[in-house]
């Protein structure tokens, strides 16, 4: 029974433990077949679930062995959760089983109390079984409700002491960092599931009765309380409480002076016949008060005027204060929620446990999407969209933002929607505009009043963005005429601890309002000044402001906020477009200006202004973004540019850290390119289908640079198929440094045979040496081959490959450039290669044989090549071992009239002073020959 009681805790603990020490301890305690769990080490969740189930199935001895193993590991491998569980077991002792039974079966009640309890549970069930989805702005959706159990996702609740060591700014900072921090430091946080809220508290070292649940707006405090009550009603949680009373402070604000009995009966009138009996046993009661920050009553839990009688009258704040401080119904339990900011103004010592909701971990976010969308395919599509958009993903740790985003995207991804695709949200600006419009629609303020709020907080937001301010105080609110009494304000701003300060829910919300205000309260002077300032900042503070400003220049995006904007909003739009037209993209060159290219593309993407894109880039033929990291979202933006501006012929994305996801977004837009550079992106072979798509859909493509990736693998065949298709017109193909093995040679042979356009094939830095190399050689030797440049440097080719290479040279009169450097061609078969290079059929003009460990005995063979190949203009022989008695043969050939070489490299060959003097003689004889030695 104890083991089952701690199952959720143990699952979490084992998930976050290093499995090796745990399995070692279990093996030491004679648990058999421990090795079978090692295969699950990469999936800790499955390992934990399987291990815990197996221990249960093996019986008492195995369960005890697990507990003892965890006890042993707590010192060096433990987590706060493990310490808390072991401490709870020690301190509760024999009473733990009694508590487990009580939480499961509840107290014995009289028949009359059982009847009224059933009535109460029925009432609460009807109140909590559904989550209501409000009608969002301009989405034409009816109000819907969902069964709570189908869409509730576990919120992560942690012990506050550890988590609040983080500053408030970091708490509401970028959601990705938030999630990353949480994932990296799970062991430093004690996770508090709902069934642990009233269990042993590690911090206060007692079983708590007065608990505070804190959390930022929108993180799910009310939903968590609803789930808590729902689980109690269904008998799944804390049956030690015979009656649970759920109050919201915003509703209690409407009550005049009341007593506790009246406060209960006004909400639960059917309890009246038994109210006295119910209140006689306080330890059987739980009071839930949701939203302390919304209470109109002053409560600091230090008041001297407390009640002790349930019929004593006063304001609700006094009643709550008296319950919390145990002067009223001593022994009852109280569960309260509040924003963290309100906790700064109260005496938190009265709470025996304070926990904080920190929202969703990444896997919980995906679960939420899966619950929201009834169609799993739509859920995956929506989540993938958000995951690729860093800005949107930051909001997804807040359930309320998840709901807003899902609501918007549910319209975007509906396959049967009658809505024209042009009206569906495409940009971050459109999504934020919908987010704000939804909040405005759900407030009762007149549009003119709401516009005043938008103007006041907008100018404050703009001031903050321009001056690197994210924290504001009462003086700032006063300076910008922000009404801190407005209920709308709390939808966008949150308060901090003492001294009271304010910040926007997220920096991006602040940035959106800083742009929106120029459309809500248009001033041409202010707009021009802000544009100038934002563009001048080098620290990026104005970047999102400018994107949003450009995004709101789109009339369809602004239409989401109709009625809240200035009558001259259209003129603000024209001003922003004029500002964009002043960007001279063609003059942007190297280094930082490449970043300016991408920044400007974001502005254009947010504006969705295709005529403007075409106007700005009509003369652009070449686009170089190499060296700048390109995220999947960057690729989406670039895809929009490429789709719109089809005159671009050359695109260089080398060294951009592209991933298959980004390439997939970009591939459909690469229609008219003649040259595409994707060098050094570390693309895996799974990106080959996307590359194949680019080739098939772009018959203009002539030069494709793919070196410095990882294309070797089962998907390489997709790329080969596209390169071998009749429509492929590629002339230059760079596949160097892709870890291609010799088994890829038959596939490369197919490309050579089927693509008569291919003139330059670069295969450096692979591993083509092997039995299948002959397939490549055969294709290179065929009459269909028209390769003019062949690069085989650093492929570990041995001298036994020289006869095969000789065949290529004899049978391919087109071959003019051959790079065989960094191989192992030194050996008895090198003569075959030299003989072919000396043959009349050889037309090679540039030959690289450096770094092949060639000895001086190869000099006569090299001399033969020089004498008999009048086409040879460039010869690279550096980093060999040509010094020796036979070097004179090479000198004689280089000095002869038959030698046509113009460029020669021979350094790093160990030449003696006498040999270097011989080289200098050649220089004097051959004045047109550049020699490096």
MINU-221139 format. One record per residue (C-alpha): residue in one letter; x, y, z. Coordinates in steps of 0.02 Angstrom, whole numbers, plus 50000, padded with zeros to 5 digits. Layout:
<nodes>
aXYZ/...
</nodes>
This chain:
<nodes>
x500005000050000/x501425012050042/x502315007649880/x500755011449778/x500505027649874/x502235033949822/x502155027849641/x502105045249562/x503535050949672/x504575035549636/x504275037149449/x504955054849452/x506415050249566/x506985035349463/x506795045349301/x508035058149364/x509285046249443/x510815039949354/x510245022049317/x511965014149338/x512145016449528/x510325011349555/x510484995449453/x512134991549540/x511294993149711/x509834982249658/x511004968949593/x511934969149759/x510264965149841/x510004949749734/x508734956949613/x508944945949457/x509034950849273/x509574968749308/x510524969149143/x508894969449044/x508574987249102/x510194993849028/x509424993948854/x508175006948916/x509475019348979/x509105031648838/x507265032048884/x507275035849070/x505375037249082/x505095019849012/x506505012849117/x505745020049276/x503995013949234/x504604996449189/x505744994749340/x504415000449465/x503124988749392/x504324974149394/x504804977249575/x502954977049622/x502664960849525/x504154952549609/x503414955649779/x503884961749952/x505754957749951/x506034966849785/x505054982149843/x506074983050004/x507674981049902/x507164996049797/x506805006849950/x508465002150031/x509395005449868/x508625022849856/x509065026050038/x510875021450005/x510955032449850/x510195048149927/x511845055049991/x512805055349828/x511475053049694/x509875059449773/x508675073349729/x507605084649836/x506115073749792/x507015058249856/x507515066850018/x505735072850045/x504965055650016/x506195046650131/x505935060050262/x504055057950250/x504215039150274/x505325041650428/x504265055050512/x502535048150479/x503015030450526/x501575018950572/x500295032850548/x500695033350362/x499625018150323/x498195025350425/x498345041550326/x498355032150161/x496755022950209/x495945039150267/x496375048050105/x495645033450009/x494055029650108/x493725045550207/x492935047750380/x491445038350447/x489935050050433/x488145049350492/x486835044550361/x486205062650355/x487955069450326/x488255056250193/x486685061950103/x487175080250106/x488965075850058/x488335066649904/x487275081749860/x488785093049882/x489895081949774/x488565081549638/x488495100449638/x490385102349632/x490525089149497/x489365099049385/x490405114649420/x492105106949386/x491865093149257/x492055105149110/x493385117349055/x492545131748967/x493335138448809/x492825156448783/x492425162748609/x494015170548539/x494025186648442/x493585185748257/x493715166848249/x491845163648224/x491895149148346/x490495144948465/x490865144048650/x491395126348689/x491725116048843/x492755100348862/x492785086548992/x494145091849114/x494995074949112/x495215075148922/x496145091648912/x496975094149081/x498865093149076/x499855091449235/x500555108049289/x502265107749367/x502195113749547/x503805115849644/x504335120549818/x504535139249810/x506145141449909/x507205133949773/x506335140849621/x506175158749678/x508045160349690/x507825164849508/x507435183049476/x505705188149420/x506395194049254/x507125176949217/x505515168849271/x504535177849138/x505965177949015/x506185167548861/x505165151648879/x506475141048797/x507765146248927/x506435143749061/x506115126049003/x507955122348978/x508355128449152/x506995117649226/x507545102249131/x509355104549183/x508995107649367/x507545095949402/x508475087749543/x508615104549632/x506725107049631/x505475097349733/x504025093049621/x502355094249714/x500945084549631/x499155088449691/x499135072949802/x500675079649895/x500025097049937/x499405091550109/x500755078650140/x502345080250242/x503245096550201/x505135095450186/x505345114150222/x504195116550372/x504485098650435/x502655095250471/x501065089850385/x500385106650324/x498595112850343/x498815130450274/x499525130450096/x499835144149969/x499965140549782/x500815154649687/x500985157749501/x501085171149369/x499485176149277/x498925163049153/x499995149049224/x498475138849277/x498125142249462/x496225142149441/x496275126849328/x497355117649455/x496085121549592/x494665115749480/x495595099349448/x495925097549635/x494065099049675/x493595087749529/x494765074049589/x494095075549767/x492295073949705/x492735058149607/x493585050449757/x495325051049682/x496085063749801/x496085067749987/x494525059250051/x495155064350224/x494145080150187/x492295076550206/x491835093550135/x492765105150017/x492205123149994/x492835132049839/x492785151149835/x493465164049714/x493985180649788/x493265190049641/x491555183149689/x491805186249875/x492145204549834/x490275206649803/x489795201549980/x489455214050118/x489755209450300/x489395191050325/x489815176850442/x490675160850389/x489055151050391/x488205163850279/x489705164450162/x489595145550140/x487705144850122/x487615158749994/x488635147649879/x488005130649941/x486225133550007/x485805114950009/x487015112850156/x485925123150274/x485075108450365/x486765101150415/x487895116550420/x488115115950609/x488575097550606/x489755100350461/x490715114150551/x490855104050713/x492335093950644/x493555106650569/x494895093450533/x493695086250403/x493545102650307/x494525110750167/x494275128850113/x494955133949943/x495155152549906/x495675156549728/x496495173049678/x497075182349832/x497795195649716/x496015199249656/x495325202449831/x494705219949870/x494975216850055/x496575220950146/x497375204950207/x499125204450274/x498805190650402/x499435201550544/x497775209050597/x497345208950782/x495475207050754/x495105188750724/x493495178650733/x493235162650829/x491385159550798/x490695154050628/x489215165750656/x490235181250694/x489995194350558/x491315204450466/x492035206850293/x492665191650199/x494485196450223/x494305194950411/x493495177950395/x494865171450281/x496185178850395/x495395170150544/x495345153350455/x497155154650401/x497735159650575/x496735145650658/x495685156450773/x494165150950674/x493855132150650/x495555127450715/x496095111350630/x495305114750461/x496385115750304/x496545130750189/x497185130750011/x497445147849930/x498115154349765/x498935170849724/x500085179549602/x501865180349671/x501765199249677/x500385199149810/x501415187849921/x502665201949940/x501415211950040/x500825198550162/x501555188650305/x501955172150221/x502485164350385/x500675159350416/x500785146950271/x501525130150313/x501905126450132/x502145138449987/x502285131049814/x502375138949643/x501625133449478/x502935135149344/x501895129149198/x502285116049068/x503865106549032/x504155104148844/x503335086948842/x501825094048934/x501655107548802/x501525094348667/x500255084848771/x499215100648785/x499185102448596/x498695084248580/x497245086748700/x496665102848619/x496535095848443/x495415080748418/x496405076248262/x498155069948309/x498825075448139/x498215093248167/x498945092948343/x500645087748277/x500565100448137/x500115114648256/x501435109948384/x502775108348250/x502325125548187/x502495133048360/x504075123348402/x504905130648247/x504445148148297/x505525153148445/x504465168248486/x502855158348498/x503665143948589/x504195155548729/x502375157548778/x501955139248785/x502515136448964/x500955146549009/x499355136348982/x498345151948944/x499515156348802/x499475138448741/x497585140048730/x497695156648636/x498955149948513/x497995133748487/x496395143448459/x497215153848324/x498095139148243/x496525128448247/x495855139948114/x497495139948018/x497595121148004/x495785116647976/x495725106947814/x493885110247784/x493885128747828/x492895140247715/x494045154447763/x495165160647622/x496965155347653/x497535173447636/x496625177747798/x497415164147903/x498775169548026/x500495167947949/x501585179548049/x502045182548229/x501215199548217/x499575191748164/x499625179548308/x499985193148435/x498645204148361/x497415189848383/x498035187148559/x497735205348607/x496075206048513/x495475190648609/x495845198848776/x495025215148724/x493475205948663/x493295197048829/x493335213248928/x491795223648956/x492665240348925/x492045251748787/x493205251948638/x493655270148668/x494135266148848/x495125250948795/x496025261448665/x496565273548801/x497305259148899/x498205252948743/x498895270348713/x499515273048890/x500345256148913/x500945256848732/x501935272848758/x502635265748919/x503105249748828/x503925259648688/x504915270048812/x505495253848895/x506045245648732/x507035260848677/x507865262848846/x508165244648892/x506835245149029/x505755230249072/x505335235449250/x504195250349286/x503625258349448/x502145269349499/x503045284749439/x503205277249264/x501365272849265/x500975290649315/x502105298149182/x501195288649046/x499465290849123/x499235272149150/x497705268749257/x498295255149376/x496485252649431/x495975246549259/x495505228149257/x496165227049080/x497895231649142/x498155215249234/x497945205849070/x499575213149007/x500575218849160/x501105209949318/x501735216849482/x503345212349568/x503795211149752/x504085226049866/x504445239249818/x503005237249696/x503565237249515/x502745231749355/x503295222049203/x502435215449049/x501995196949050/x503405194348927/x504645205548840/x503845201248673/x502165207548738/x503025223848782/x503815224548609/x502145221548525/x501305235648622/x502775247148585/x502395244948399/x500495244548416/x500445261548501/x501045270048340/x499455263648258/x498345266648409/x498975284448439/x499785290348278/x501085304148283/x502185305948128/x503575314248227/x503615300748361/x503545286948230/x505015293748131/x506035296248289/x505675278548349/x506115271048179/x507765280448180/x508195275448358/x507685257248342/x508725254848185/x510245262848267/x510355250848414/x511695237548393/x511135227148541/x509545220948457/x508335229448576/x507325237048433/x507255221448324/x505565214348376/x504855232048387/x505295234748203/x504615217848151/x502965221248237/x502915238848167/x503135231747991/x501895217848026/x500545230148076/x500795239547913/x499765225347836/x497935230647829/x497255213147854/x498305211148012/x497695227848079/x495905222848044/x496015210948192/x496055226448303/x494725236648215/x493985249548331/x495515250848443/x496665259948322/x496925278048273/x495935284848125/x497615288348042/x498285270648065/x498345268847876/x499505283847866/x500645275847997/x500685260547884/x501205271147734/x502585279247838/x503285262247886/x503235256047706/x504155271747649/x505455268347783/x505665250547717/x505875256847539/x507415266347593/x508355250147626/x509685247647492/x509855228847501/x510975227747348/x512325238347429/x512465226947579/x514115217547578/x515105207247698/x515065203247884/x513755212447985/x512835217947829/x512365199847797/x511405200447961/x510555216247899/x509945206447748/x509075193847861/x508405207347977/x507625216347830/x506905200047765/x506015198047933/x505265215447916/x504655211047741/x504005194147797/x503005201847938/x502295214847818/x501775201247693/x501985214947563/x502505205447406/x502525220447288/x503715229047408/x504855213647411/x504905213347221/x505265231947214/x506705230947338/x507515215447262/x507095217047077/x508925219347030/x509615206247150/x510435191447066/x511555185047204/x511155182547389/x512535178047512/x512015173747690/x513485162047723/x514175160947898/x512595166747986/x511615154148086/x509955150348002/x508565143548112/x507035134848042/x506085151048064/x507445160547969/x507195148047828/x505325151347828/x505675169847808/x506965167047672/x505755155247585/x504485169447577/x505805180747499/x506345167747371/x504555163447324/x504155181747299/x505765187147213/x506155174547076/x507565184046993/x508865178047121/x510045165847032/x511385162347163/x511085158347346/x512495154847467/x511975147047634/x513655139147674/x514105137947858/x512345142847913/x512045127848028/x510525122847926/x509585107647986/x508405096147888/x506915105347962/x507525122047896/x507995114647728/x506265107047714/x505485124247739/x506655132047612/x506675118647476/x504995122647391/x505525140747360/x507165137047270/x506455137347093/x507545147946983/x509265146147057/x510785142546950/x511955140747099/x511625134447276/x512945133847412/x512595122747562/x514385119447615/x514825115447797/x513075114147867/x513315096747941/x511715091047857/x511335072647890/x510815060347757/x508995062747810/x509075079447720/x509395070747553/x507535069747508/x507415088647528/x508975091147422/x508245079447292/x506675090047290/x507705105647258/x508565097247110/x506965090347032/x506015106647047/x507415117546983/x507985113146806/x509005129246803/x510185123246939/x511945121446872/x513085122147024/x512745113147187/x513985114147332/x513665101047466/x515375098347544/x515585097647732/x513975088447771/x513525070647824/x512555064447674/x513195046647684/x511795034947735/x510235025947674/x509415042047612/x510885046347499/x510015036147365/x508635049347356/x509915062547312/x510735051047184/x509055047547102/x508755066147078/x510515069047013/x510275054646889/x508595060646822/x508475066646641/x507945083946699/x509505086946803/x510635100046724/x511945101446860/x513685104946793/x514645106546957/x514345094647102/x515315096247264/x515145081147379/x516815082447466/x516955079147652/x515325069347668/x516035053347739/x515495043847584/x516085025547589/x516605015347439/x514855007647437/x514235024447372/x515305022447215/x513965012847116/x512735026847156/x513975040247103/x514285030046945/x512425031146906/x512505050146918/x513965050846797/x513145039346669/x511465047946672/x511955066146684/x512865071746527/x512865089846595/x514035085546738/x515735093046706/x516515095246879/x516395081947015/x517255085147181/x517375070147298/x518805075347413/x518905069747594/x517815054347584/x518205035847603/x517995029547425/x519425017147430/x518774999447427/x518094985547315/x516684996647247/x517875010247187/x517985000847023/x516155005046987/x516555023546996/x518085021246887/x517075011746757/x515805025846744/x517195038846734/x517985028746593/x516385026746492/x516085036346328/x514565044646410/x515665053246540/x516035071346505/x516875075546671/x518175089246650/x518675091146833/x518835076646955/x519305078647137/x519815063047233/x520945070647363/x521075062347534/x520105046347495/x521435034547561/x521735027947385/x523205015447380/x524405013147238/x523364998147181/x522065010547123/x523295018046999/x522855005946857/x521015010646879/x521405029146879/x522485026246725/x520945019146637/x519975035146675/x521365045846601/x521535035546442/x519665034346409/x519085051746458/x519815064746340/x518725078046426/x519675076946590/x520725092546616/x520885094346806/x521335079546917/x521645081047105/x522385065347184/x523245073647332/x523245066647508/x523135048347455/x524365033847462/x524855032147279/x526685028647310/x527115010747260/x527464999147115/x525795003047030/x526145021647020/x526995018146854/x525305013646778/x524615030746825/x526185039546759/x526085029846596/x524275035346568/x524705053346610/x526085052246478/x524965044946342/x524405055046190/x522575053146247/x522885062946406/x522245080846403/x522525085046587/x523035103046618/x523065103446809/x523735088746910/x523865087747100/x524935073747173/x525475082247333/x525455073047499/x525635055647424/x527295050847502/x528075049447328/x529935044847338/x531305051147225/x531175034847124/x529535041547055/x530465056446978/x530865047546813/x529015043246794/x528495061146833/x529805067046709/x528995056346575/x527325064546611/x528075081946593/x528945077846428/x527475068946348/x525995079346404/x526025096246319/x524335100546397/x524995100546576/x525055118346642/x524965116046832/x525825102646937/x525745101047127/x527055089647205/x527315097247377/x527375086947537/x528155071547458/x529915064447473/x530695068647304/x532435072747368/x533715060047309/x534805054147164/x533305052647044/x532765070647072/x533935075446929/x532755066646806/x531345078146860/x532475093446847/x532995088646671/x531175086546615/x530635103146692/x532085111846602/x531705104046433/x530835113546290/x529415100746294/x528875106646467/x527355118246459/x527075119846647/x526705137546709/x526395133746893/x527375121547002/x527345117847189/x528765107347262/x528985113647440/x529155101747588/x530105088347493/x531685088347599/x532775095947462/x534605098647496/x535485115047459/x536165107747298/x534425102247242/x533705119347281/x535075126947173/x534505115447032/x532735122247053/x533385140047044/x534215135446879/x532515130146813/x531815147046866/x533165155646764/x532815144846613/x530905144946626/x530515163146666/x528645160646638/x528565146546765/x528025150546945/x528935138547062/x528635136947249/x529945126547343/
</nodes>
